[in-house]
Amino acid sequence: MKMVVNFAKANGELNRNHLEHSIKRNFGGFDPSEFNPMKAFMKCCQTISTLKKAKKPSTDPIGLIKSSLSGSETALQG
């Protein structure tokens, strides 16, 4: 979860989009009808639901693909 740590360091905080973006990028190859990584993480860590939502980074499939290909909207980019 290096990306989560980088988001927190780069932004001085961690929001739900940072965490969701990182989780979905890491588990992007799974069929969400068979395994939903966000549900699994939220089941184990209820504090995720207390994190504020933000506009960025994108957590939708197209945004995740673009980010993965370009490296944009990642903690490494600032």
N, C-alpha and C positions, 0 to 999 in steps of 0.2 A: 504494500500500500504506500509505496514511495510517493506516488502522485498526491495522495492525501496530505502527507507531511509537507510536500512542496507547496501545495495550495495554501496551507496554514501559514507557512513561513512567508510566502510571497505576498499574501493579503492581510496578514495579521489576525486573521480569523478563519473559521471554517463554516461555510454555510451548507445547507442541504444539497444545493446543486453541485458544489465541489465534490461532496461525498458520492452523490448519485452518479455523476459523470465518471468518477474514478471506478466505481463498482461496475457500472455498465460497460465501460471500456475494457475492464479486466475480464468480464464474463460475457462479452459480446457474441460469442459463437453459440450460445445456448438458445434453444427454443423456449421463449418465455412461457408458453403454455405447459411445458414440462418442468422447467426450473426458472423461477423468478428470483434473481439474486438479491434484489431490493427487499423482497418479502423475507428472504432467509436472513439477511443482515438485520432487518428491523425486528425480527423475532428474537434474535440474540442480543440486540442492543436497542432497547426502547428509547434511549435518548436521541436517536436519529430523528424521531418525529418532533423533537423540541427545537431542532435547528431551524433557523429562518430560511425561507426560500428566496432565491435571487433570480435575476434574469439570465445570468451567465455563470458558468458555462452551460452550453446546451446539453440537454439530456435526452432529446428525441433521437431516433435512429439516424436520420440524415445528418444531424449536427454531430453525432458521435463519429460517423464515418468521415465526414469532412475534417474533423479535429484529428482523427487518427492519421489521415493521409497528409495533412498539412502541418501538424504540430501546433496549430493555433488553438487558443482557448485552453491551454494547459498551464499548469503552474510554472513550467519551465520558461514560458513566454512572458510571465509577469502578469 
